[in-house]
Amino acid sequence: MSTHAIDNRPARDRLLDAASELFYEHGVHTVGIDTIIERAAVAKATLYSAFGSKEELVRAYLQARHASRRATVLAEMALHDDPRRKLLALFDVLATTVKQPVPSKAAAGLMPGAPSRQASAGRMMSANRSSMSTRTARSPHSRYPATA
Protein backbone atom coordinates (compact mmCIF):
# COMPACT_ATOMS: atom_id res chain seq x y z
CA MET A 1 0.00 0.00 0.00
CA SER A 2 1.45 3.38 -1.03
CA THR A 3 1.86 6.13 1.54
CA HIS A 4 1.82 8.85 -1.14
CA ALA A 5 -1.37 10.79 -1.66
CA ILE A 6 -2.72 10.82 -5.20
CA ASP A 7 -2.42 14.25 -6.76
CA ASN A 8 -5.53 14.91 -8.84
CA ARG A 9 -4.47 18.35 -10.07
CA PRO A 10 -4.06 18.82 -13.83
CA ALA A 11 -0.79 17.44 -15.22
CA ARG A 12 0.26 20.92 -16.40
CA ASP A 13 0.04 22.26 -12.82
CA ARG A 14 1.96 19.29 -11.43
CA LEU A 15 4.66 19.77 -14.08
CA LEU A 16 5.00 23.49 -13.30
CA ASP A 17 5.15 22.83 -9.56
CA ALA A 18 7.72 20.09 -9.98
CA ALA A 19 9.80 22.26 -12.32
CA SER A 20 9.59 25.21 -9.92
CA GLU A 21 10.83 23.15 -6.99
CA LEU A 22 13.60 21.49 -8.97
CA PHE A 23 14.74 24.62 -10.80
CA TYR A 24 14.89 26.52 -7.52
CA GLU A 25 16.74 23.73 -5.74
CA HIS A 26 19.19 22.69 -8.46
CA GLY A 27 19.12 25.32 -11.21
CA VAL A 28 17.41 25.36 -14.59
CA HIS A 29 20.28 23.89 -16.59
CA THR A 30 21.06 21.01 -14.25
CA VAL A 31 17.52 19.59 -14.07
CA GLY A 32 16.57 17.17 -16.82
CA ILE A 33 13.17 16.42 -18.25
CA ASP A 34 13.19 12.90 -16.78
CA THR A 35 13.61 14.30 -13.26
CA ILE A 36 10.72 16.71 -13.76
CA ILE A 37 8.32 14.08 -15.13
CA GLU A 38 9.24 11.70 -12.32
CA ARG A 39 8.53 14.36 -9.68
CA ALA A 40 5.26 15.35 -11.41
CA ALA A 41 4.25 11.69 -11.91
CA VAL A 42 3.37 12.14 -15.59
CA ALA A 43 4.48 10.57 -18.86
CA LYS A 44 7.07 12.27 -21.04
CA ALA A 45 4.43 12.69 -23.76
CA THR A 46 2.31 14.68 -21.27
CA LEU A 47 5.13 17.18 -20.74
CA TYR A 48 5.62 17.64 -24.47
CA SER A 49 1.86 17.88 -25.02
CA ALA A 50 1.56 20.60 -22.35
CA PHE A 51 4.70 22.59 -23.14
CA GLY A 52 6.32 21.34 -26.33
CA SER A 53 9.88 21.55 -24.99
CA LYS A 54 11.95 22.13 -21.89
CA GLU A 55 12.54 25.70 -23.06
CA GLU A 56 8.79 26.34 -23.10
CA LEU A 57 8.49 24.81 -19.63
CA VAL A 58 11.24 27.16 -18.44
CA ARG A 59 9.41 30.07 -20.06
CA ALA A 60 6.17 29.10 -18.28
CA TYR A 61 8.09 28.76 -15.00
CA LEU A 62 9.59 32.25 -15.41
CA GLN A 63 6.23 33.73 -16.40
CA ALA A 64 4.60 32.21 -13.32
CA ARG A 65 7.35 33.59 -11.06
CA HIS A 66 6.99 36.99 -12.71
CA ALA A 67 3.20 36.99 -12.29
CA SER A 68 3.50 35.99 -8.65
CA ARG A 69 6.11 38.63 -7.84
CA ARG A 70 4.22 41.29 -9.79
CA ALA A 71 0.99 40.48 -7.93
CA THR A 72 2.83 40.76 -4.62
CA VAL A 73 4.31 44.14 -5.55
CA LEU A 74 1.03 45.53 -6.86
CA ALA A 75 -0.88 44.30 -3.79
CA GLU A 76 1.62 46.00 -1.48
CA MET A 77 1.56 49.21 -3.52
CA ALA A 78 -2.27 49.21 -3.49
CA LEU A 79 -2.20 49.53 0.30
CA HIS A 80 -0.92 53.10 -0.03
CA ASP A 81 -2.41 56.28 -1.48
CA ASP A 82 0.70 58.42 -1.26
CA PRO A 83 2.92 57.99 -4.37
CA ARG A 84 6.05 58.10 -2.22
CA ARG A 85 4.74 55.27 0.00
CA LYS A 86 3.79 53.29 -3.13
CA LEU A 87 7.34 53.54 -4.38
CA LEU A 88 8.80 52.65 -0.99
CA ALA A 89 6.45 49.66 -0.84
CA LEU A 90 8.03 48.39 -4.05
CA PHE A 91 11.43 48.47 -2.41
CA ASP A 92 10.08 46.84 0.75
CA VAL A 93 8.87 43.89 -1.32
CA LEU A 94 12.18 43.70 -3.18
CA ALA A 95 14.13 43.80 0.10
CA THR A 96 12.03 40.96 1.49
CA THR A 97 12.55 38.97 -1.71
CA VAL A 98 16.33 39.27 -1.75
CA LYS A 99 16.56 38.31 1.93
CA GLN A 100 15.07 34.90 1.13
CA PRO A 101 17.77 32.24 0.93
CA VAL A 102 18.74 31.07 -2.54
CA PRO A 103 20.65 27.80 -2.78
CA SER A 104 24.02 28.40 -4.40
CA LYS A 105 23.38 25.56 -6.85
CA ALA A 106 20.26 27.29 -8.11
CA ALA A 107 22.02 30.62 -8.53
CA ALA A 108 24.85 28.94 -10.42
CA GLY A 109 22.49 26.80 -12.49
CA LEU A 110 20.44 29.71 -13.76
CA MET A 111 23.33 31.78 -15.09
CA PRO A 112 25.28 29.59 -17.51
CA GLY A 113 23.71 28.16 -20.60
CA ALA A 114 22.65 28.64 -24.14
CA PRO A 115 22.37 32.25 -25.25
CA SER A 116 18.84 31.64 -26.56
CA ARG A 117 17.62 30.73 -23.07
CA GLN A 118 19.38 33.71 -21.55
CA ALA A 119 17.88 35.93 -24.25
CA SER A 120 14.37 34.66 -23.45
CA ALA A 121 14.86 35.45 -19.77
CA GLY A 122 16.36 38.82 -20.68
CA ARG A 123 13.34 39.71 -22.83
CA MET A 124 11.01 38.84 -19.96
CA MET A 125 13.02 41.01 -17.56
CA SER A 126 12.97 43.92 -20.01
CA ALA A 127 9.21 43.59 -20.44
CA ASN A 128 8.80 43.61 -16.66
CA ARG A 129 10.88 46.78 -16.30
CA SER A 130 8.92 48.43 -19.10
CA SER A 131 5.60 47.44 -17.54
CA MET A 132 6.57 48.86 -14.13
CA SER A 133 7.87 52.09 -15.71
CA THR A 134 4.65 52.56 -17.66
CA ARG A 135 2.51 51.84 -14.60
CA THR A 136 4.48 54.35 -12.51
CA ALA A 137 4.38 57.02 -15.23
CA ARG A 138 0.61 56.63 -15.68
CA SER A 139 -0.07 57.14 -12.00
CA PRO A 140 -2.34 60.16 -11.45
CA HIS A 141 0.16 61.28 -8.79
CA SER A 142 3.16 61.08 -11.09
CA ARG A 143 5.25 64.21 -11.57
CA TYR A 144 6.10 63.04 -15.04
CA PRO A 145 2.96 61.96 -16.91
CA ALA A 146 3.29 59.26 -19.53
CA THR A 147 3.99 60.41 -23.04
CA ALA A 148 2.12 58.82 -25.90
C-alpha positions as CSV (number, residue, x, y, z in Angstrom):
1,M,0.0,0.0,0.0
2,S,1.5,3.4,-1.0
3,T,1.9,6.1,1.5
4,H,1.8,8.8,-1.1
5,A,-1.4,10.8,-1.7
6,I,-2.7,10.8,-5.2
7,D,-2.4,14.3,-6.8
8,N,-5.5,14.9,-8.8
9,R,-4.5,18.3,-10.1
10,P,-4.1,18.8,-13.8
11,A,-0.8,17.4,-15.2
12,R,0.3,20.9,-16.4
13,D,0.0,22.3,-12.8
14,R,2.0,19.3,-11.4
15,L,4.7,19.8,-14.1
16,L,5.0,23.5,-13.3
17,D,5.1,22.8,-9.6
18,A,7.7,20.1,-10.0
19,A,9.8,22.3,-12.3
20,S,9.6,25.2,-9.9
21,E,10.8,23.2,-7.0
22,L,13.6,21.5,-9.0
23,F,14.7,24.6,-10.8
24,Y,14.9,26.5,-7.5
25,E,16.7,23.7,-5.7
26,H,19.2,22.7,-8.5
27,G,19.1,25.3,-11.2
28,V,17.4,25.4,-14.6
29,H,20.3,23.9,-16.6
30,T,21.1,21.0,-14.3
31,V,17.5,19.6,-14.1
32,G,16.6,17.2,-16.8
33,I,13.2,16.4,-18.3
34,D,13.2,12.9,-16.8
35,T,13.6,14.3,-13.3
36,I,10.7,16.7,-13.8
37,I,8.3,14.1,-15.1
38,E,9.2,11.7,-12.3
39,R,8.5,14.4,-9.7
40,A,5.3,15.3,-11.4
41,A,4.2,11.7,-11.9
42,V,3.4,12.1,-15.6
43,A,4.5,10.6,-18.9
44,K,7.1,12.3,-21.0
45,A,4.4,12.7,-23.8
46,T,2.3,14.7,-21.3
47,L,5.1,17.2,-20.7
48,Y,5.6,17.6,-24.5
49,S,1.9,17.9,-25.0
50,A,1.6,20.6,-22.4
51,F,4.7,22.6,-23.1
52,G,6.3,21.3,-26.3
53,S,9.9,21.6,-25.0
54,K,12.0,22.1,-21.9
55,E,12.5,25.7,-23.1
56,E,8.8,26.3,-23.1
57,L,8.5,24.8,-19.6
58,V,11.2,27.2,-18.4
59,R,9.4,30.1,-20.1
60,A,6.2,29.1,-18.3
61,Y,8.1,28.8,-15.0
62,L,9.6,32.2,-15.4
63,Q,6.2,33.7,-16.4
64,A,4.6,32.2,-13.3
65,R,7.3,33.6,-11.1
66,H,7.0,37.0,-12.7
67,A,3.2,37.0,-12.3
68,S,3.5,36.0,-8.6
69,R,6.1,38.6,-7.8
70,R,4.2,41.3,-9.8
71,A,1.0,40.5,-7.9
72,T,2.8,40.8,-4.6
73,V,4.3,44.1,-5.6
74,L,1.0,45.5,-6.9
75,A,-0.9,44.3,-3.8
76,E,1.6,46.0,-1.5
77,M,1.6,49.2,-3.5
78,A,-2.3,49.2,-3.5
79,L,-2.2,49.5,0.3
80,H,-0.9,53.1,0.0
81,D,-2.4,56.3,-1.5
82,D,0.7,58.4,-1.3
83,P,2.9,58.0,-4.4
84,R,6.1,58.1,-2.2
85,R,4.7,55.3,0.0
86,K,3.8,53.3,-3.1
87,L,7.3,53.5,-4.4
88,L,8.8,52.7,-1.0
89,A,6.4,49.7,-0.8
90,L,8.0,48.4,-4.0
91,F,11.4,48.5,-2.4
92,D,10.1,46.8,0.7
93,V,8.9,43.9,-1.3
94,L,12.2,43.7,-3.2
95,A,14.1,43.8,0.1
96,T,12.0,41.0,1.5
97,T,12.5,39.0,-1.7
98,V,16.3,39.3,-1.7
99,K,16.6,38.3,1.9
100,Q,15.1,34.9,1.1
101,P,17.8,32.2,0.9
102,V,18.7,31.1,-2.5
103,P,20.7,27.8,-2.8
104,S,24.0,28.4,-4.4
105,K,23.4,25.6,-6.9
106,A,20.3,27.3,-8.1
107,A,22.0,30.6,-8.5
108,A,24.9,28.9,-10.4
109,G,22.5,26.8,-12.5
110,L,20.4,29.7,-13.8
111,M,23.3,31.8,-15.1
112,P,25.3,29.6,-17.5
113,G,23.7,28.2,-20.6
114,A,22.6,28.6,-24.1
115,P,22.4,32.3,-25.3
116,S,18.8,31.6,-26.6
117,R,17.6,30.7,-23.1
118,Q,19.4,33.7,-21.6
119,A,17.9,35.9,-24.3
120,S,14.4,34.7,-23.4
121,A,14.9,35.4,-19.8
122,G,16.4,38.8,-20.7
123,R,13.3,39.7,-22.8
124,M,11.0,38.8,-20.0
125,M,13.0,41.0,-17.6
126,S,13.0,43.9,-20.0
127,A,9.2,43.6,-20.4
128,N,8.8,43.6,-16.7
129,R,10.9,46.8,-16.3
130,S,8.9,48.4,-19.1
131,S,5.6,47.4,-17.5
132,M,6.6,48.9,-14.1
133,S,7.9,52.1,-15.7
134,T,4.6,52.6,-17.7
135,R,2.5,51.8,-14.6
136,T,4.5,54.3,-12.5
137,A,4.4,57.0,-15.2
138,R,0.6,56.6,-15.7
139,S,-0.1,57.1,-12.0
140,P,-2.3,60.2,-11.4
141,H,0.2,61.3,-8.8
142,S,3.2,61.1,-11.1
143,R,5.2,64.2,-11.6
144,Y,6.1,63.0,-15.0
145,P,3.0,62.0,-16.9
146,A,3.3,59.3,-19.5
147,T,4.0,60.4,-23.0
148,A,2.1,58.8,-25.9
